[in-house]
Amino acid sequence: MNSFDADSLLAHCRTLAPARTAIVHPVTANVLSAAQEAQQQGLITPVLVGPAARTREAAEAASVDIAGWQLIDAEHSHDAAAKAVALAAAREVDALMKGSLHSDELMAAVVKSDAGLRTERRISHAFLMDLESYPKAFIITDAAVNIAPDLPTKADIVQNAVELWHALFGVSGLPKVAVLAAVETINPKMVATLDAAALCKMADRGQITGCLIDGPLALDNAISAEAARTKGIVSQVAGDADILLVPDIEAGNMLAKQLIFMSGAEAAGIVLGARVPVILTSRADSQRARLLSCAVALLLAHARSKGQIK
């Protein structure tokens, strides 16, 4: 699979066993409808974790038959998050999917030090994007979790995104990481440019692996070979980026949503850096985006089970 579109992604996933996925606090009809569609597409085997009575009411409202699904009763949303995380830590589920609770509630349970899902890396979020005006799929990170990442956090964000790229597209080849800033030159007054230079040197020293990385690069130089040539930038990454590392959550969130809502980009979002992938969908996400996020989670879980990534 060399490109990201709904048909190729879903077709590839049909060759894999579905990921056993804990749906956390599934007490609204839209969550259960999304879970049913993902199950029908062969992406997940749902495990419902939430208040049993409210979950059954939501299933009835959605006309979804959950009789054959495992349902684990929980007192409230916090309890549902804790129980779902415990299932993941015990390897009884392969992935977590946000239901009708706040993202902060779920992520607080995931990152808890004694929950068993933390790794040596920081948790981060990645959007896999497909845009008609760009010749290949690319990743934007981090647009949803880390607010103002410092240098070590950015290094983890890059490594998480690189592992995702390898899980999606294979272990051969090196993804090209563009470290974004407002300019392509180092300016001591702009922290993003200093971080970019440091990240490149970290890659030279083997502190970041599995990719080619360059920066600082402005967005036009990262995605347009013509813009890079015009500015005299000689780089293996410029104009051909696979991964865009944004300087902070505001830049990333605005970039991703502009591409989705104004430019018609297809998008799938996933939380990385934990021992299982976390599908952190938004209430504004379409059913298609939810499906594609489940597909990405399945590919990530499969790659981890095969030892292709950590």
C-alpha positions, 0 to 999 in steps of 0.5 A: 500500500503506497497511497492513502485512500479509503478503498486501498486502506480498507482493502489492505485491512481486510487481509488482517484479523480485526483488532480487539478494541475497547470502546470507552463509555459508549453511551450515545447512538453515534458511537455505537453506530461507528463501532458497528460499521467498523466491525462490519468492515472487519476492522475491530471486534468491539468490547464495550466498557461503560454503564451497562444500562445506558449502553443498552439504551444507546444501542436500542436508539441506534438500532445496533444489536450488541447481543454478541459483543462483550459488555463490561459494566462501569459506574461512570466515564472515569471508571470506564476509562480506568477499566479499559486501560486495565484491559489494554495493559493486560493485553486483553484488547489491542486498541482503545477507542474514545466513546462519549467522554472527554478526551482528557478523561481517557488520556489521563487514564492512559498516561497514569504512571501505574496504568501500565501503558506508558513507554519510554516516549511521550504520548503524541497524536498524528493525523494521516492526511490525503490531499488531491493537491499533494502526490502522496499521503503524509502525516501531521504531528502533533496537532492534538496532545502536546501543547508547546513541546520542548526539544526532547518531546519533539524528538519523541513526537518525530520517532512516534510518527516515524514508527507509524509511517513504517507500520503503514507503508513498510519497514523499507525506505526512510520517511522524510521529516520536515521540521516546520517553522515560519522561515527556513533559516535559523533565527535565535529569536525563534525557538522553532528554528533552533529546535529544528537544527537540534533535531537534525543533529540528533538524527546525525548522532543516532538519537532519532532513527529510521528517517531523513530529517531536515529543518527549519523548513517553512511549509511551502519549502517542505511540500513544494519542490519549486518553492525549495528550488526558488529559495536555493534549498538543497535537501532530500526532504524539502518539497517531498515531505512525508511527515510534517512536524509542527512547532506547537498544537495551535499550528498543527491543529489549524493546519490539519483542520484547514486541510480537512474542512477547507481543502477536502483532505481525507484524515485519520487520527491516532494517538501514539507512544502508548503500548496500544494505539488510541483512537481519539475521535472528535464529535465533528469527525465524519463516519468515514474519518472514524473508519479510517482511524480504526484502520490505522489503529489496526495496522499499527497494532498488527505491526507491533504484534509482528515486532516490526515496531516497538 
